[in-house]
Amino acid sequence: MLYCPFSEATPDTPEHHPHAPLRRNAGDTPYQPMHDVQAMFDGPAAHAVSRLVRERWRLATGKPLGVSPDANDHANIWPVGVAADIEDVELGISLTEPAFEGRPLVEQIQQLYVDAIAAAKHTIYIENQYFTASRVGAALAARLADADSPDIAVVGPERTSGWLQEATMGVLRARLHGLLKQADGRGRYAMYAPTIAGMSGTRSQIINVHSKLMTVDNDVLIVGSANLNNRSMVLDTECNITLEARGDPRVQAAIASVRNRLLAEHLDVAPADVQAALETRRLNDAISHLQHGDRTLMPLDPTVSADLDELAAHVSVLDAEAPVAPHELVRRFLPEERSRPLTGKLLALGALALIVVALGVLWRFTPLREAVSFTALVHGAQRVHASPLGPFAIVALYAIAASVSVPVTLLIAVSGFVFGALWGSTYAFAGTMISACITYYAGLSLGHDAVRKLAGHRINRISEKLGKKGLVTVLVLRVVPIAPFTIINLAAGASHIGLRDYLAGTVLGMTPGIVLATTFAHQLVAAVRHPSITGLALVALIGAALIGLSVALQRFFARRS
């Protein structure tokens, strides 16, 4: 038996009431209507999925799942009062599994989509949270280029959730949509977003789409976990089930019923109205004919904004068509010209460690220990730290120093030396972000020409990269800077990069380094204040290793050149 419920796995119903009382998140705040589709089935297919779940659990945890139901023990499982859409049929199970630890890549879901699209004659109806899968998109474009192409209707959310998804999956969806429009010479492709009227005549609300479903003619129904993105096709573990008619009128009627019920729900009409429209019209013409009121399918035409278009060429790593090796991930975001300063950072860090070891030896075995006390050097700073307004003064001093081009790396290290890992990280993060804002707005106010006079012609290259790639470039420049902190900030302001992208890239790029640097500095302080042969030897070993790594990287880049 097979049953396809709509929206019932979420705290919602097919009515999608604008203020459904159960549709609330963990903070007890409401969220927008949510459309979803699932499949419930029993018999051998359910037992096969049960075996799959137990095997995936074992591979993920290393432990067997305790429950092991009997394949024949299903007589009383089906819920009372739930009528199946169809009984006594075979279901196909298709999987995606990435290649891992000797196990081969499984791409059954992707191949099934491609084959089903190629076999379509009249209609392809798709509902999916995402719409970015490259091979599936290519298969759809190929059918649209045919003289006898089917009608293709894609139902998805009006926009993806959150600005980061909109800047990645939203951009990729818009690009694929544009490619399909180019291939569509006969007006047979359309994308829609479901809407519903708000309460008391307020404007329509968008219904979020979370379903993963496709029907092809009355012959194929696919429901499952796989999004139409590259991750679900090759990288994630997914499972779909498929009902195929193979010319059986009974199964064809069941598949048509599921599609028609979905369209009827979205268009606020009866399933019989959908069936009647499809008997005399093509799919998208039938949808247009049935559109009315606020509960309907709104035509959707996603586009790529100018500031995100360039980014789309680089975010494919977030929806990769194949597993990305670590060195390839680094290469995509850190081209060779940007990687070279890393050797200098490692060299400086290793030299710092060796210098600290030398000072430790001097303090341990020479009169310098009596002449200079580390405690005396930091005592004033510690007193300021302990005063009521001291933390604000320290952050302000840090921000001013960073804004006037005192090396931010030095300021971070001093914060760790003087205040320890926790307070040092806090002061360094707060001061760095305040300075970043100050110098960003300074660059915005001064303009590109004035900033170039201050920073020289290298500002042109930085500004060009920032203007084209925004968030990604800021993130890269924070991890592997090709210019001083203040210069990058001025260039960002002069380039008119959005403040949101700029701050997000700064937080993501600077926070790990701040925490690591202050923690490392704190450990070096411990080695200085309480030197021992073992501790000094360990720090010396770390410094030597860093210098060795720097030399190795320099030689590597020299060979690459």
N, C-alpha and C positions, 0 to 999 in steps of 0.2 A: 504494500500500500504506500502511496506517495501523497503528501499534502504540502502545499506551498502557502504558508501564512504570510501576510504582509504586515510589517511594522510591529509584530507581536513580541519580538525579542527585546525591544526597547520599551521604556515606560511610556508608550504611545499606542495609538490605534490608527487604523486606516482613515479615521475621520480627521486626525491631526488638529484637534481643537487648539486654538491659539493659546489657551491657558489651561491645558490639561494638568490636573492637580498632582499627578505622579511624575510628571516630566521635570524633575529637579535633580541637580547634581549634588555632590557630597556636602557642599556648603549651603544646601537648601535654597539655592537660587534657581529660577526657571531658565530653561534654554529653549531654543527654537524647535518647531516640529521636526521630527526625525522619521524618514522613510527607510524601511529596510525590508528585505525579503530573505526567508529561510526555506529550507526543505526538511520535512520530517518523513521518515520512511522506516520500514521494519524489514524483517526477513534476512536473507543471505547478504544483501548489500549493507545493511546495518551492522551485521556481524563483521564484515570485511573492514568497515570503517573503525569498528571497535578494536580489531587487531592492529590497525594502523596507528590508532591513538596510543595503545599500550606500547607498541614498538618505538614510536617517537618519544614517549615518556622515558623509556629505558635508555635510549640513546642520549637524551638530554640530561638525565639525572644519574645514570649508572645503576639505577635500582628498578626492579620490576614493579608495575602497578598492581596493587593487591587484588583488585576486582578482575575476575576472569569469567564472564557469563558464558553459559552454554549456548551454542549456536541454535539449538532447537527450543530453547526456553524463551519463547517470545509470544506465547498464546495470549497472555493477559497484559501485555505492555501497552498496546495502542489505547490512547485516552478515550474514555466513553464520551459520546456526543460529538466527536470530531469526525466528519465525513471525509474520506480520502478523495483526492482528485481523480485517482485511477488506481486500480488493483491489478495484480498478476502481470507485472511487466518487469523487464530487465532494466537495471540502472547501470550506467557506466561510471566508473570512478577514475578520475584523472588527477595527477599529482604534479607539483613542482617541488624538487629537492635539489639543493646546490651540491656540487661536488665537494666532498669533505672526507678526509682521512681514508682515502682509497675507495670511497663510494662514488659512483658515477653521477653526473648531472642528469636529472630527470626533468624533461621539458614537455610533459604530456599535455598540460593545460594550454600552453602556447600553441602547440601543434594542432590541438583540437580546435581552437579559435580560428586559426589560419585555414584549416581544412573546411570548417563549417561555413566560413565567409565565402570561400571559393565555390562552394556548392549552392549558395543562395540563388533563388530565382526571382522572388518577388519582394520580400521584406526581411530586413535585419533590424530587430529592436533590441537596444542595449540600455541597461541601467548600470551605472557604476560610479563609485566615489571618485575615482581618478580616471583619466583618459590620456595616457602618455606612452603606452606601450609601442615601441618602434615597429616591430614586425606585424603586430595587429593593425597598426595604422597603415603600414604599407599594403597589407592585404585589402583593407577597406578602400584605399586609394586606387588600387588596381581594379577592383570591381566597379568603382565609379567611372573609371575610364572606359569600361566596356559599353558597347552600344545597347546591350540588354541588361544594364546594371539594375540591381534591386533598389528599392527605397531604403535608406538607412536613417533611423531615428535614434539619437543618443540622448538619454536623460541623465543629468548630473546636477550637482549643486551649483547655484549661481556663482559662488566663489568658494575657494578652499578656506579652511579654518586657520586664522592667524596670518600675520604678515609674512612670516618665514615660509610657510607653505605656499602662500600666494606668490612669493618671489621665486619659488622653485617649481613645485608641481603645477601651480597656476600658470606660470610662464610656459612650461612645456606643453600643457594642455592647449593653450592658445596657439602655440606654434603648430601642433598637430592639426588643430581645427583649421588653421589657415591652409595647410597642405591639402586637406580634404576638400575645402572650398575651391582650391585651384584645380583639383582633379575632377570636380563635379561640373561637367559641362551641360547637364540636363536638368538641374534643379532637383536632384533626388537625395540630397543629404541635408539634414538639419539637426541642430542641437537645441535642447530645451532644459528649462529649470522649472520644477513644480512650485506653484504659489498657492496661497490660501488667504482669504480675507481676514483682517484683524477684527478685534472685538468692536462692536457698536459702530461699524462703518469706517473704522480706521483703515489706513493704507494696508495693502496686501503684505503678508509675511512670506519669506522664502522658506520652503521646506528643505531641510538638509537631506541629501541623498547618501545613504551608506550601503545600498544594495549592490550586489555583484551578480548580474543576470544577463543572459542573452537568449533570444529566440530567433531562429532562422526559419522563415516561412511558417508552416505548421509542422515542421519536421524535426526540429532540434530545440531542446530546452536545456540551458546550462545554468546551474545555481551553485554558488560555493563561496569560498573565502578569498579567492584571488581577485585583487584589483586589476584593472587594465593599465598597469604600469610595469616597467621593466623589472622592478624588484620582485613582483609576484610571478613574473614569467621565468626568472632564472636564479634568483638569490634567496628568496624566502621559502619556507616550507608551507605549501598550500594544498588544499583538497577541494575539488569540485565534483559534483555529480551531474550526469547527463542523461536525459530521457530522449531517445531517438525513435521516431515513428516507423521508419523503414517501410513506408507505404501502408501501415495499419490505420484505417480510418478512426478507430477508437482512440488510439494514441494521438493522432493528429488533432482530434477534437479536444483532448485534454490540454495539449500544448497551446492551441488557439485560445482555450478558456483562460489559461493563466495570463497570456499576453493581453487579452481583451479586458480582463478584470483589472489589471494594472492600469491600462489606459483609461478605463472607466473611472477608477479611483482618482487619477490625476486630473481628468477632465470634468469630473462631477456629473457623469451621465451613467446610464445603465449599460452593463456589458452588451446587452442586445443592440443598443444604439451603436456601439463600436463595431459589432459584427456587421450590422446593416451598412455602415459607412464603408467598411473594408470590402464589401461585396461589389461596390460600384466605383470605388476610388482607390488610388494608390495610398500607401501608408501616410506620408506627410500631408497629402491633400485631405485625407480623412481626419487627421489631427487638426488641421486648420479649420475644417468644416465644423468640428465639434467644440472648438474653443469658445468659451463664453464666461463672463463674470470674472470673479477674483480667484475662484478655485479652478485652475487651469494649468496648461503647460505654456510657459512664457518662452518665446523664441530667445535663444541665447547666442550671442556672437562675441565670445571672448577674444580680446586683442592683447598684444604685447606692447606695453608702454615703452617709450624710447629709452628710458634709463635702465630698463630691465632686459632689453633685447640683447645687448652684448653679454650680459650675465648668463643668458640661456645657453650660450656655447660652452660654458664652464660648469654649469650645475648638473650636467649629465652624470657626474660622479654620484650625485644624490639619487639618481634613478638609473643606475648603470645597466647596460645590456649584458654584462658579464662581470664576474667577480674581479675587483680591482686589487692588484698586488700593491703592497705598501709602498714600494719604490715608485710605482706609477702614480699613486695618490699624491706623493710628495712632488713628483715632477709636474703634475697638472697645476698645482697651486704655488710651487716654488721653482720657477724656471732657473736655469743655471746662473744667470747673472745676479739673481737675488740670493743664491745659496752661498756665495763666497763670503759675505760678511759673517756667516756662522763660524768660519774658521777663526776669525779674529776674536769673536766672543769667547770661543773655547780657549784660545790662547791666553786671553786676558784673565779668564776665570782660573785657568791652571796656574798662571803666574801669580795671581793673588793668593792662591792657596800656598804656594811655595814661599811667598813673602811672609805670610802669616807664620809658617813653620819657622822661618829664619828668626822672626821677631820672638817667637815662643822660645827658641833656643837661647837667644840673647837674654830674655827676661829670666830664663831658668838658670843660666850658668854664668851670668856676668853681673856687674854692679848696676846695669841699666834697670834691673828690677827695683832697686831702691830709689833711683832717680825719677823714674816715670811709673806712675801707678795707673793702670787702666781704669780702676774705680774712680780715681780723681778726675780723669778725663770725661767720664760720663756722668759724674755726680750732679753737675748743673742741669744737664738735660733731664735726669731722673727727677730732680726737684720740680722742674717745670711740668713734667708729666703728671706728678702727684697733685699739683695745684688744681683748684676747681676749673679754671679757664685754660689750664695748660694744654689739654688735647686740642682745643680750637686754635691756640697759638701755634702749636707744632704743625698742624695741618696747614694753617695759613702760611707759615714760613716755608714749608715744603712746596706748596703750590706756587709761591712767588719765585722760589729758587728754580723750580722746573720751568716756569714761564720765561725766565730770563736766560735760558739755555744752560743752566747747570745740568750736567749729564744725569738723566733720570735713573740710569743704572747705578750710578754712585749714590744717589739719594736713597734708592731702595736698599742698597747694601748697608748704608749708614743706619737706616731705620732698623734693620735687623740686628746690627751690632749693638745699638744703644738700647732698644726697647724690647728685644726678644722677638720670637716668631709671631705670636698672636698680635700684640700691639704694633709691632713693626709692620706686619702685613696690613693692618687696619689703617695706620697712618699713611703708608705708601699708596694704598688703593685710593683712599679719599683724596690725598694730595694730587695724585696722578690724574684722577678724573676731573678735579676742579681745574687744574692746569690745562688739561685737554680742552675743556669748555672755554676757558679764557682765551687760549691761543687760537682755537677754532674761530671764535667770533672776531678776534683780531684780524685773522686772515680774511674773513667775510667782509669786514669793514674796510680793510686796506685795498682789497681787490688784487687781481692777478699781477698786474704790472708792478705795483708797489712791493708785493711779496717777492717777485722775481729780482727786484733790485736789492732786497735784503739778503736773499738766499742764493742768488746766482742762477745760472742757466739750468742747473740740474733740477730746479723746480718745475721746468717744463715737462720732463719725463714723469715726475711724480704726479703732477697735476693731470696729465693725460691719462695715466693709469687709474687714478682716483675717479676721474670723470666717467670713464668707461665701465669700470667694474665695481665701484662703490664698496659695499660691505666686504666682498672677498678681498679686495686690495688692502683695505684698512686692516683686516685680520692678518694678512700676510706681512704687511709692513710692521705690525706690532710684534710678530713672532721673529721675523728676520728683517730688521730695519736696514734700509739703504741710505738713510739720512737721519740726522738727530731728531729726537722726539719733537722739539719745538718746530722744526722745519716741516715735518710731516703734518703737524697740526695746522700750521699756517697754510700749507698747500691744500689741505682738505677744505678749510674755510673758503679759500680763494677759488676752489674748484666747484663750489656750491653743491658738494655732496650732501645728501640729506642728513640732518643731525641724528636721526634715529639709526641709520646705517652706521654712521661714524661712531656713535657711542656704543652700539652693539659690537662692532668690530674691535673697539678699544677694550671693552670689558672682556670679550672672549679671548683676545690676543694677549692682554697684559696680565690678567688675573693669575694664570698658572705660573708665569715667570716671577711675579711678585711674591707669591707664596713660596716658591722654591728658593728664590734668592734670599729672602729674609730668613727662612729656615736654615739655609746653608750658612748664612752669616752668623746666625745664632750659634750654630755648632762650632764655627771657627772661634767665636768668643769663648766658648767653653774650653776649647783646646788651649787658648792663650791664658785664660785665668787659672786653669788647673792643668798645666802641661804634664804630660807623662810620655815616656818613650813610645808606648804603644799608640797613644792618641796622636802624637806628632807624626809617627811613621804612617799611620792610616791617612791622615790629611795629606802628607807628602805623596803617598801613593796615588791618591785621588788627583792631586795637582799634576803629577807626572803623566797620569793616564789622560787627563784632559789636553795637556800639551801634545802628547803623542797623537791623540785623535785629531787635533788641529793640524798637525804636520801631515798626517795621512790624508785628510781632506784636501789640503793644499796640493799635494801631489796628485790626488785623484782629479781635481779640477784642471791641473796643468796638463795631464794626459788627455782629458776630454777636449781641451782647447786645441 
